[in-house]
Amino acid sequence: MFEVGIDEPDKLVQVAHALSTRARVDILRLLSSKSMNVIAIAEELSLPVSTVANNVRILEAAELIHSELLPAVRGAMKVCTRTYDDVHIMLNTVVRGRDDGQQVYEIEMPIGQYSDCEVYPTCGMANAEAMIIKEDEPASFYHPNHVGAGIIWFRKGYVEYLMPLEIPQNARIEAIEFSMELCSEAPNFDNDWPSNISVWVNDIEIGMWTSPGDFGDRRGRLSPAWWSKQTTTQYGLLKTWRVDAERTTLDMKKVSDVKLSDLRLEQKPSVKLRIGVKADAVHKGGVNLFGRHFGDYEQDIIMKVHYTCY
């Protein structure tokens, strides 16, 4: 999720300008589930290539899309990718200034540092240099090398993390968030390969997201050179789950009635986070989980706990 507020007026004007015309909104709509080159966008929208190219530059400047030049039959072509699924515009400086006394505890957990797992083929993991375990061998997920993983994939099952929770004893938790880049897991890749990916917190399922596919139609923005030469998964989508006193949202849209009190957060020094595909899921399309050196987003799993002290 992309956040911009009134305390960043120049950036806010730039983003608002980028969203101010139907053509640019249509471009973002076309890029919602796949990357496209400028010529294909122009053909889809029945616009001149020069007009699309100019609008793409404005969207790039606002960081709403990013582009890369890829080899084509004649020379190179500019391929565009949407960088965010949601834009959150904050018009109240109190949110940023924390005048209400609210504080944020944040921790980033490397994807390879899971504490428990149960996975089924296809499965494997790699780091920035090479594959680090034997592919399609679930027992390899217990190899010590797993802590260095930069990308993890499995068709069914789960990985689980213990996230330290170090907040003051007199803290009252207002909300908890988890953000991560992920997608489905298909043989090689398949942009049309749905998967019902669930997230649990302290053994409570907070919500399920149906990933539309396993994305490999272009190189991940951060993926290492050796990985980008593979005909396999390249990038995912950044998703954010948030639980507050009333509900659970996924990218600011309600996905369940699970609320903070259901999670018993104050009773433990850590938070148990599980990511996986249930055995009875309608779409058992697997999971690809990206670390900060793979995919499009420079992060591992980020947990944010919003709290106030009393």
N, C-alpha and C positions, 0 to 999 in steps of 0.2 A: 504494500500500500504506500502510495506517495503522499506525503503530508507537506502542506505549505500553509503558513499563517500570515496574519496581518502584521506580525513583527518582522516579516521578510517582504516588504512592499514591492521591491523590484522583481523578486522571484514570483510573487503572487500575480503581478501584472503580466509577466511573461507567460505564466500558465493560463491565466484567464484569456489572454490574447490567442494562445494556441487552441483553446476550446471554443473560440467565438464564431467560427464559421461552420456551416453544414459540411463542406468538403473535408475539413480536417476531422470532424467527428465521424464522418463516413469512413475515412482512412483508418481511424482507430477501431471502428467496428469491424472492418475487413481483417484487421490484424489480431482480432480477439482470440483466435485459436491456431493461427498459422502465420508464417512469415511469407512475404510477397515482394517481388521486385517492382520497381517503379512503373515499368511498362504494363505489367499485369494489373496493377492498381488503376492505372489510367484507363485500361480497357474495361475493367469492371465498372468504373464510375462514369464512363463515357466523357472523360475529360482529357484535354491536351496533356501530353507528357510534361511539358514545361510547367504547366499549372500544378500538377501533382508534385513535381520536383521542388517547386517553391514552397508548397505546403509541408512537404516532408522536412525541409530545412527548418521551418518554424517549429514543428513538433520535436525535432532533434534538439533545438536550442532550449526548449522547455523540458528536456529530458523525459518526454513521454514516449518516445521511440528511440531506438538506436539502429544504425545501419552499418553494413559492411559490404565491401566490394568483393565479389566472388567471380571466378572464371566463367566466361560464357563462350558460346560458339564463336563470336566475334568480340574480342576484347574482354571487358568485364561488365558485370551488371550490379546495380546497387540493390541489395536485399534489405528490407525493413522489418523490424520486429518491435512489437509493443512491449514496453518495459514494465508496466504496472497494470493491474486489473482494476484498481480503485484509486481515485484522487480524493483526498480529504482536505478540504479548505477550512481552516480555523480562523474565525473572525474575532475571537475573544482572546486578548492577551493573557487573561488569567490562566488559560490552559497551559501556556508555555511558562508563565512566571511562577506557577505553583503558589499563588497568594493564598490558596485555600489550605495550605499546609501539606498537601499531598506530595509524596516522594515516590521515587521509582527505584526498585532493585532490579538490576539487569544482569543476566549471565548468558554467555554463549557457549554451548556444549558442542564440541567436535562430533560429527556424526559417527565416527568410529569408536567413540567411548561409550558404547551401550553397555549396560550391566546384565542384560538377559536377552535372549532371542529364541525364536523358533521359526525357521524358514524352510521353504521348499523350492526346488528348481523351477524355473531358471533362477540362479542366484550367484552372487559373486561380489567382488569389490576391487577397487583400484585406488592407487594414490597418484600423485602428479608425475611419477616416473614410469610406473608399470602396474600390471596386475599383481596383487599381493597375496591371494589365496587361490587354490584350485577352484575353477569354475564348476558350478552345479554340484557342489559337494557341501551339504549343509553343515557337516561336522567341522569344516574349515572355518566357519564363523567363530569358532572358539580359539582359533590360532591367535597368539599374542600380537601378531601383526595387524589385527583388526583395528587397533587403536589409531593407526595412521591413515585410515581410509578417507578418501576424498569423494568417493561415490560408492553407494551401496545399492544393490538391487536384489529383489526376490519376488517370486510369483504369488506366494501365499504365506501367511504367518505374520510375524511381528518382530520389531526390535524395541527395546525398552531402555529408558534412561533414568538415572537418579539425578535430579537437578538440585544442588544445594540451595537451601532457603535460609539466607542469613539476614534477617530483619530484626529490629529491636523487639524485645519482649512485650513492650506496650503498644505494638503496632496493630492496627486494624486494617486488614486487607480489603481493598475496594474492588480490585479487578486483577485478573491474571491473564497474560497473553502468551501465545506460542506462535512463532513464525518460522517457516521453513520453505525451501524450494523442493518440489517433488512432482512426480508424474507417474504414469502407469509403467508397466514392464512387459514388453512384447518381445518375441524373437527378433533380433536385430533392432528394428523400430517400426512403429506403425502409428501415425498421427491420429488414426481413428481406432482406438483400442481402449474402451472405457474400463475404469476400475473404481470400485467402491472402497475408498481408503478411509479408515476410521481412526480416530484419535481418542485415547483414554487418559484421564488424569486421576491418579490414586485409585485405579481399577474401575473408574466410572467412565463410560463412553460419553464424551461430550458432544460428538457430532461426526457425521460422515460427509465426505466430499467425493463426488464422482469425477475423477480425472478424465478428461476427454480422450487422452491418448498418450503414447510414448513418443516424445518428440525427437526426431533425428533428421529433419529436412535441411538443417543448416548447422554450422558449427556453434557450439555454446560460446558465449562471449568470453568466458574465463577458462574454458577447457584447454588443457595442455595440448601442445602440437601433436604428440603421439596419439592422444585419444581422438582428436578431431579427424584423424585419418581413418578411423574405424567406421564401418557402416553400422553404427549403433546409436544408442541414446545420447543426445547432446545437451539438452536443456529441459528445465521444468517450468512450473509456474510458482510464484511466491504466494503462499497462502498464510493467513493469520487467523487463528482461533482466539476468541476472547470470552472469558467467563466473568460475569459481574453478579451483583446481588439479585438480579432478576432473570437472567437468561444466558445462553451461549450464542455467540455470533461467529460467522465465518466471513471475513472481509466485510464486516459491518452489517451482514444480513443474518437474521435469526435462523439457527439450525436446530436448536433444541431448547427444552425448558430447564436443562441442568443449570444450577446456580451455585454460587460460591459456597454456601452452607453445605451443599451436597459433597463437597470435595474434602472437608475436614483439614484444611490447610494449616490452621494454627496448631494442630496437635502433633506435627511432625517436623523434624529439622531438614527434610528434603521433600521434593515433589517427584512422584513417579509418573513419567510420561511414556506412553506406549503408542506406536504408530504401526498400523498393519491392515491386513485384509482378512475379514472373518471367513470362517469355513463355510458359512451359509450366505455369504454375500451373493447378490444377483450377478454382479460383474466381478469375477475373480481375476482382474487384470494386472495384479501385482503392484509393486512400488519401486520407484527409483528415488533415492534420497541423495541430495547434492550438498557437498561441503563448499567452503569458500573458494576453492580453486577449480571448481567444475561448474558448468551451467552458466546462468546469466547473472546470478546475484552473489555478491561477495560476502557470504555469511554461512555459518553452520546453523544449528538450531538455537534460536534466541528466545529466552523466557524473560518476560517483564512482569514484575509484581508491583502494582500500584497500591500504596498504603498511606495511612495517616497515623500519627502517634498521638496518644491521649494521656 
